[in-house]
Amino acid sequence: MARKCVSCGKKPVKGNAVSHSNRKTLRFFNPNLQKVNILLAGKKSKEYVCTKCLKAGKVVKAPFRA
């Protein structure tokens, strides 16, 4: 399952972990994704959303009882 922000499309990116001896190995930089209940097309849905989108108010969190 690919973890991706529903709002902005942010997903893990690849990079290098560089040791002291300058050896490079592959590593991933993962976005801070939270699984939250949001309103998507008028319906309640549990989706992955990055914390930047949550703080910016780009998604509408669903009420607890809907």
C-alpha positions as CSV (number, residue, x, y, z in Angstrom):
1,M,0.0,0.0,0.0
2,A,1.5,3.3,-1.1
3,R,1.3,6.0,1.6
4,K,0.4,9.3,0.1
5,C,-1.3,12.5,1.3
6,V,-4.8,12.8,-0.2
7,S,-4.6,16.6,-0.2
8,C,-1.2,17.5,-1.6
9,G,0.1,14.1,-3.0
10,K,3.2,14.1,-0.7
11,K,4.9,10.7,-0.6
12,P,8.2,9.2,0.4
13,V,11.3,10.3,-1.5
14,K,14.6,8.5,-1.9
15,G,18.0,9.8,-0.9
16,N,21.4,8.6,0.4
17,A,22.5,7.9,3.9
18,V,26.1,9.0,3.9
19,S,28.5,7.5,6.5
20,H,31.6,9.1,7.9
21,S,33.7,7.1,5.4
22,N,31.5,8.6,2.6
23,R,29.8,5.3,1.8
24,K,26.3,5.8,0.4
25,T,23.3,3.6,1.0
26,L,19.7,4.1,-0.1
27,R,17.3,5.5,2.5
28,F,13.8,7.0,2.4
29,F,12.5,10.3,3.7
30,N,8.9,9.7,4.8
31,P,6.4,12.5,5.2
32,N,4.5,12.8,8.5
33,L,1.2,11.2,7.5
34,Q,-1.7,10.7,9.9
35,K,-4.8,8.6,9.3
36,V,-7.8,10.8,10.0
37,N,-11.5,10.9,9.3
38,I,-12.1,13.6,6.7
39,L,-15.0,14.8,4.6
40,L,-14.3,13.7,1.0
41,A,-17.0,14.6,-1.6
42,G,-19.5,15.0,1.2
43,K,-18.8,11.5,2.7
44,K,-16.8,10.5,5.8
45,S,-13.6,8.7,4.8
46,K,-10.5,7.6,6.7
47,E,-7.5,8.7,4.7
48,Y,-3.8,9.6,5.1
49,V,-3.2,13.3,5.4
50,C,0.2,15.0,6.0
51,T,0.4,17.2,9.1
52,K,1.1,20.4,7.1
53,C,-2.2,20.0,5.3
54,L,-4.0,19.5,8.6
55,K,-2.4,22.6,10.2
56,A,-3.1,24.7,7.1
57,G,-6.8,23.6,7.1
58,K,-6.6,22.2,3.6
59,V,-8.8,19.3,4.6
60,V,-12.1,19.3,6.6
61,K,-12.0,16.8,9.5
62,A,-15.3,14.9,9.8
63,P,-17.3,15.3,12.9
64,F,-17.1,12.5,15.5
65,R,-20.7,11.4,14.9
66,A,-21.7,11.8,11.3
